[in-house]
Amino acid sequence: MRRISLYVLILLGAFFTACQEDNVKVMDREYVLFQDTLSFNPVLADENYSFSIPVTSTVACDYDRTLAVEIIDKGSTAVEGRDYRLESNTVTIPAGKYSADLIVYPQYDRFEDDDTLSFNLKLVMPDQLRWELYGDETTVSMYKVCPFTLDTFTGWCVVTSLFLYNYPGVDNVDNSYQRLIKTEADPNEENTIILHDWLFDGYDVKIRFDNSDPANPVVTMPEDQLLSDEESVFGQVNGDNRILGTSSPSYVSYFNSCQSFVSLWLRAYVYNLSSLVGYVGDFYNVMEWVSDEEADRLQREEGM
């Protein structure tokens, strides 16, 4: 466990006394706390990459306030010096300010593709600064974000679909909600792939990847993708015999390059010419890319 120097504790006591006197004019109590008691932070493939953990105060003082930060070993799965390092073991709220950032440098090469590691931090300060409602600790979680390449999402893909679970189709005698399909890069559209026979044979759809913010990689399905005809899915025609789809605006759809999967929320709907007949609903789908060897096994052993 991190030791806190006596010098820092003396500073904290001095700062609290002076700030408390000044705060009489502003509010009855001063509290200092982590902005979030739990945060999730990406780890990018950049040796200079860092993220911040905000520390906030309920008041501003007319001088700098320096607080020590202690790493709590109990409950932490990340190890300081191996999986991450702190820029400093103290954080300073500047004069006239309400907050400051504690900077964390994660070590990308120490993370496995499916790792989510965490560590716990504690602000070391006089009890009078601690707000009982929020406490003085936070848990910092970190997950790996691999560089994006479209090739990761081409080839064999296992689709697990709640649309198929609810509407398996007239000819789907096994009522299977999983399919093994092939995907390829769209030669005409950047960062777009074609999902051949996605939910039903003979109907290809497209999805587009957006990696402009590597920490929040999202995927979208363009509007009016033809999923199937109505007759072979519903057993009847309600509109113009087309089931169309797009990514649902109600949920976030995203992809994971490390683990080669897409999480897609589909909104399905039916038109009659240009008039909307009705929404079929929003359905969750997961697409996982597998090797040629795994695809061969799935075909032989599971009949996919």
N, C-alpha and C positions, 0 to 999 in steps of 0.2 A: 504494500500500500504506500502511496506517495507521502513523504514527510513534508510538513508545512513549516517553513522557517519561523522562528520566534520574531524575527524582524517584520515579516509580513503581518503577523497577528497584531503586533504593536501598532503598525500602520492602520490596520482595520479599526482598532479601538479609537485611535485619534480621529480618523475620518468620520466615524459614526458620531462622535461627540459634537464635532464642529457642524456636520451636516444636519444633525437633529436640531441644533439651535437655529440654523438658517431656515429649516423647513417649517418652523412655527408659523411663518408668514404665508406658507404655501398650502400645507395640509397637515392634518394631525399626525400621520404616520408615514414613514419611509420604508418601503420594502424593495428588496432586490431579489430577482428570480430568473431562472432560465425561461426564455419566451415559450418554449415547448417542453413538456415533460417527456415527450417521445418524438423522435424525428427519424425519417428514412432518407438516406442520402446515397446518390449514385457514386460509383467509383469508376472513373474514366481512365482510358489508356493514355495518360499524359503525365509525365514525371513531375510536372509543375502544378498539376491539378490539386485544388483544395476546395473545401466547403466550410461554411461558417455555422457556428452555434451561437445564436444571439442571447445576450444577457441584458435584461432590462431593469429599470428602476421606476418606481412610481413618482419620483420627483427628480428635478435637476438641481445640482449643486453648483456653487461658483468656483469649484476646484476639481481636479482630477480625483477619481476614486479607484483605487486598485484593490481587486479581490483575488485571493488565491483560489485555484481550482484543483480539487483532489480527484484522482482516478480511483474508483471503487472496484477492487478486484472481484468481490463476490458478485456473481450473476453476470459477469462480463465474459464474452466468448472471444473477443478480440484482444490481442496483446499489444501493449504499447511498445514501440520500437521494432516490432515485427510486422504487424498489420497496419499500423498507423503511427503518426507522431503528432503531438501538439506543437504549434508554433511557439507557445509560451504556456507556462503553468500559472500564469496570472492573466487577468483581463482588466483593462482600465477603461472606465467610463469617463470620457473627457468632461471638463468643466462646461456647464451649460447644456449637456446632453443627457438623454434618457437611456441610452443603450450603447452597447459595444459588442463586437464579434470576437468569439474565440475561434481561431483558425485551426482546422484539422487537415493534415496531409495524409490521405490513405495510400497504402502501398499496393498498387494494382496487381503486381506479379505474385502477391501473397494470397490472392483470392482465387478459389476454384470457381468454375462457371456457375454453379448453383449455390454458392456461399451467400449467406446473409449473416454477417458478424456484427456484434454489438458490444458497446462498453458503456459503463455508467460513470457519470460525473457528479461532483458535489461542490457547491460553493462554500468556501470556508469564510465565515463572517460571524459577527455577533448575533446572538439569538434575536435581538430586537429588530434585525433586518429581515428575519425569516417570516414569510407569510404562511401561516399554517394551512391555508386553503390550497396552496400550490407547492409548498415545500421548497427545498433547496437542491433537489437532484433532478437529473434528466438521464434518459437512455438514448444513446446515439446508435442507430442501426445503419449498416452499410451493405450495399449490394453491388455486384460487378455488372458493368455495362460494356459489352464487347463491341468493337468497331463494326459498323454496318457494311455488309456486302450483299448485293441482290442474289448472288449465287447460293447463299445460305438457304434461300427459300425457293430453290428450284430442285426438281427431281421428284422422288417419291414422297408422298405426304399422307398421313393418317388424319382423317376428318372425323371428329366427334361432334354431332349436331343435335341440339334440342329441337330444331325444326323437324329433323327426321324422327326424333323420338315421338313428337306429337303428330306428325304427318308422314308416316313411313312410305306412303304411296301404295297404289292398288296392287302393283306387281311385286312389292317387297314382302314376300311370303314369310321371311324370317323376322320381319319388323326390326331389322338392324338399323341402329342409329350411328354406325361407324362405316366409313368407306376408305379404301386405299386408292388414291388418285395420283396423277402425274401433273406437275406444274412446270411452267417455263417462263422465261423473261419475255415480256411484251416487246417486240422489236420496234414498235412505233411510239411507245410512251415510256418516259424515264421513270425508274423506280417502281415499275408496275409489273405484276406477274399475271399470267393466265392460269386459272384453275380449271383444268379439263374435267368434264363430267363431275362437277363439284358435289352437288347433292343428288342429281339424277342424270342418268346416261343421256348424252347428246346435248347437254346444256353447260356451256363454259361461261365462267364469270371472271371478272378482274378485281384485283385489290391493289391499292397504291400505298407505298411506304413513305413516311415522312420522318426523316432523321435530322431535321433542322435543329432540334433541341435534343442532343443525345441522351439527356437525362429523362426525357419524356418522349420516347419513340412511339408514334401513333400510326395506325393503319386505317384506311378508309376504303369503302366500296363505292364506286361511282353510282349515281342514280340509275334506276330503271334497268338493272341487270336482270336478264331473263333467267329465272330459276327453273321453271318447268311450265308445262301446260297444266291447266286446272283439272282436266278430266282424269289424267293419270295419277294425280295426287289426291284430289278431293272426291273423285268419282262422279263429279258433276261440274257444270260450267256456271259460274256466278257472274262473270263479266265478259271479257273478250277472250277467254281461254288462255290467259297469260298470268303467271305468278311472277311478280317483279320484286326486286330487292335492292336495298342500299344499306349502308351502315347506319345503325340507329343513332339519332341525335340525343337520345336519352342516356346513353352510356358511353364510356370511353373504350375504344378498341385499340389495342396496342400489340407490339411485337417484342420478342426477346431474342436478340442475336446470339447470346451465349448458349441458350438452350434450344434454339431453332424452333420456336413456336410462335403462333399468332393467336391472340384472343380477340375474337370478332363478335360484336353484337350486330345481328342482322335484323333489319326491319323489313318484313314481307307485306306486300299489298297487292290489290287487284284493281285494274281499271276496266272500264267499258268505253272504248274509244278514248276520249280525253277526260272523262269524268271518273273520279275516284269512287269505286264501289265500296271499298272498306279496307282497313288494315287487318291482315291476318294476325300480326303480333310482332313482338320483339323476341328474338331467340338467340341464346348464347351458343357459340361454336368455338371449338379449339382445333387448330391445325398444327400437327407436329411432323416435322420432316425427319425421315429415317433413311438409313443407308440402303444400297441395293441389296445387300445381304439380308437385312431385316425385312425389307419388302418381299423378298423371295420366301422367307420363312413364314410371313403372314399369309402369303398366298397358299403355300403348301399346307401349313398346319391349321390355319384358322379360316381358310376359304375366303379371304377378303379380295 
